[in-house]
Amino acid sequence: MHFNLYDVQQLAEELKNHFPEARSLSVWVSFYPYKNLSHTIRLREGVIYIRLSDKMTGAPRAVWQSLLLMLMARLFRYQVDPGWRKVYRHYVASLVEDNPPDSLAVAETYQAAGTFFNLEERFHALNKRFFDGRLKKPVLGWSQRESLRRLGFFDAHRQLLVVSRSLDRKRTPGFVIDYILYHEMLHIAIPVEVVNGRRRIHPPEFKRRERLYPDFERAQNWVRKHFRKTVWRIF
């Protein structure tokens, strides 16, 4: 059965009864053309507003039910049932398989050559030094904006490795750029683990190998010193 907006709205009205706090509230559901598979939920003046990615329009009832229950559980601070998460993630995985990313479009958006550092050159050097040259090169690029909160990330779906443009500065030591790259390259080498229904982005083996980077402590100290007024993250 293909669910339209009306069907999802009716299902949300039905599912809100699982949560005592929601039974007397109204629900407003809408689809939104998010670039990614994102969804939001918020409570305002007695109305639960749920905004869902329009990429979900072909999902079956079980997936909609799992997604809506997860969102409401998050809103009212209930524990999310692992079964809901499993159903939803299985569907998302099928979407990824059926809709592979446009690698050419991604490559045109991100550039590896910065003003002071070339990520492609450094990737190849690190790959040879720490991974015996075995890692397949993803699309490499500097972020489009100078993010201070997220210094790097690896997107497995798009095969995209990005470093924050805020680090492409004359003052940044090369060992810091290499550390950020090395961290993200470990995500290529060590996939995310799922234990008891929970994703472990940095499993023990990841953390062990991360500390093998010779300038691990020095790089972390430099980042803390120069980004001390921000909450910095690498994924």
C-alpha positions in Angstrom: 0.0 0.0 0.0 1.3 3.4 -1.0 1.0 5.9 1.8 0.1 9.5 1.0 0.2 12.5 3.4 -3.4 11.8 4.6 -2.5 8.2 5.4 0.5 9.3 7.4 -1.5 12.0 9.2 -4.1 9.4 10.2 -1.4 7.0 11.4 0.2 9.7 13.5 -3.1 10.4 15.1 -3.5 6.7 16.0 0.1 6.3 17.3 0.0 9.3 19.6 -2.2 7.3 21.9 0.9 5.2 22.8 2.2 8.2 24.8 0.0 9.5 27.6 1.4 13.1 27.2 0.2 13.1 23.5 -3.3 11.8 23.8 -4.9 15.3 24.2 -2.7 17.0 21.6 -3.3 17.6 17.9 -0.9 16.4 15.3 0.2 18.1 12.1 2.2 16.1 9.6 3.9 17.5 6.5 6.4 16.4 3.9 9.5 18.5 3.2 12.2 18.2 0.4 15.2 17.8 2.7 18.5 17.1 0.9 19.1 14.2 3.2 16.8 11.7 4.8 15.9 14.0 7.7 12.8 14.3 9.9 11.9 16.7 12.7 9.3 16.8 15.5 8.4 19.6 17.9 5.7 20.6 20.3 4.2 24.1 20.1 1.0 25.4 21.7 -0.7 22.0 22.0 0.2 20.8 18.6 2.8 18.1 17.6 4.4 19.3 14.4 6.1 16.5 12.4 8.0 17.3 9.3 9.1 14.2 7.2 11.5 13.8 4.3 9.6 13.5 1.0 12.0 10.7 0.1 9.9 8.5 2.3 6.7 8.7 0.3 7.0 5.1 -1.0 7.6 3.5 2.4 5.2 0.8 3.7 3.0 1.1 6.8 5.5 -0.7 9.1 8.3 1.8 8.2 6.0 4.8 8.8 4.9 3.3 12.1 8.4 2.7 13.3 9.6 6.2 12.2 6.6 8.0 13.9 7.0 6.0 17.1 10.7 6.9 17.2 10.1 10.6 16.7 7.3 10.7 19.4 9.4 8.7 21.8 12.3 11.2 21.3 9.9 14.1 21.8 8.5 12.8 25.1 11.7 11.2 26.3 10.8 7.6 26.1 13.3 4.8 25.3 13.2 3.9 21.6 12.3 0.3 20.9 15.2 -1.4 19.1 12.6 -3.1 16.8 11.4 0.2 15.5 15.0 1.3 14.8 15.7 -2.0 13.0 12.7 -1.7 10.7 13.5 1.9 9.8 17.2 1.3 9.2 16.5 -1.7 7.0 14.3 0.5 4.8 16.8 3.3 4.7 19.5 0.8 3.6 17.3 -0.4 0.8 16.9 3.2 -0.4 20.6 3.7 -0.5 21.0 0.5 -2.6 18.2 1.5 -5.0 19.4 5.1 -5.3 23.2 5.3 -5.5 24.7 8.7 -5.1 25.7 10.8 -8.1 29.5 10.6 -7.6 30.2 13.0 -10.4 27.9 15.7 -8.8 29.6 15.2 -5.4 33.1 15.4 -6.9 32.1 18.7 -8.6 30.9 20.2 -5.3 34.1 19.4 -3.3 37.7 20.2 -4.1 40.7 18.6 -2.6 43.1 21.4 -3.4 43.0 24.1 -0.7 44.9 27.3 -0.4 47.6 25.8 1.8 47.0 22.0 1.8 46.1 19.4 -0.9 44.0 16.7 0.7 44.5 14.3 -2.2 48.3 14.3 -1.8 48.1 13.9 1.9 45.5 11.1 1.6 47.8 9.1 -0.7 50.8 9.5 1.7 48.8 8.4 4.7 47.2 5.5 2.8 50.6 4.2 1.9 52.1 4.8 5.4 49.3 3.5 7.6 47.1 1.3 5.4 49.5 -0.3 2.9 47.8 1.7 0.2 44.7 -0.5 0.4 42.0 2.1 1.1 39.9 3.1 -1.9 40.1 6.9 -2.3 36.7 8.6 -1.7 35.8 12.0 -3.0 38.1 14.4 -1.0 37.3 18.0 -0.3 37.3 21.0 1.9 34.0 22.0 3.4 32.1 24.7 1.6 31.8 26.7 4.8 34.4 27.3 7.6 32.8 25.0 10.2 34.3 25.4 13.7 32.1 22.7 15.2 32.8 19.8 12.8 36.4 19.6 11.7 35.9 16.5 9.5 33.5 13.7 8.5 33.3 10.7 6.3 30.0 10.0 4.5 30.0 6.3 3.6 26.9 6.6 1.4 28.4 9.3 -0.9 31.9 8.0 -0.4 32.9 11.6 0.6 35.6 12.7 3.1 35.5 16.3 4.1 37.8 18.5 6.2 36.7 21.8 7.6 37.9 24.8 5.5 38.7 26.5 8.8 41.9 24.4 9.0 43.2 25.4 5.6 45.3 28.1 7.1 49.0 28.9 7.1 49.1 28.6 10.9 47.8 25.0 10.8 50.5 22.4 11.2 50.6 19.6 8.7 50.4 17.0 11.4 46.9 18.4 12.4 45.6 18.0 8.9 47.0 14.5 8.7 45.4 13.6 12.0 42.0 14.7 10.9 42.4 12.8 7.6 43.8 9.7 9.4 40.8 9.7 11.7 38.3 9.8 8.8 40.3 7.2 6.9 39.9 4.9 9.9 36.1 5.2 9.3 36.7 3.7 5.8 38.9 0.9 7.2 36.7 0.1 10.2 32.9 0.2 9.5 30.3 1.2 12.1 29.4 -1.7 14.4 25.9 -2.5 15.6 25.7 -3.9 19.1 22.4 -4.7 20.7 20.7 -2.4 18.2 23.0 0.5 18.8 25.5 1.9 16.3 29.1 2.2 17.5 30.8 4.8 15.4 34.1 4.5 17.3 34.4 0.9 18.4 37.4 -0.2 20.6 39.5 -1.2 17.5 38.9 2.2 16.0 40.1 4.0 19.2 43.1 1.7 19.5 44.3 2.4 15.9 43.6 6.1 16.2 46.1 6.3 19.0 48.7 4.7 16.8 49.0 8.0 14.9 52.4 9.4 16.0 51.2 12.9 16.7 47.8 11.9 18.2 48.3 13.9 21.5 50.1 16.8 19.9 47.3 17.2 17.3 44.5 17.0 19.8 46.3 19.6 22.0 46.7 22.0 19.1 43.0 21.7 18.2 41.9 22.3 21.8 44.1 25.3 22.0 43.0 27.0 18.8 39.3 25.9 18.9 38.9 26.2 22.7 35.8 28.4 22.4 34.0 25.9 20.2 32.8 22.4 20.6 34.8 20.6 18.0 34.0 17.2 16.6 35.4 14.8 14.1 33.4 11.8 12.8 
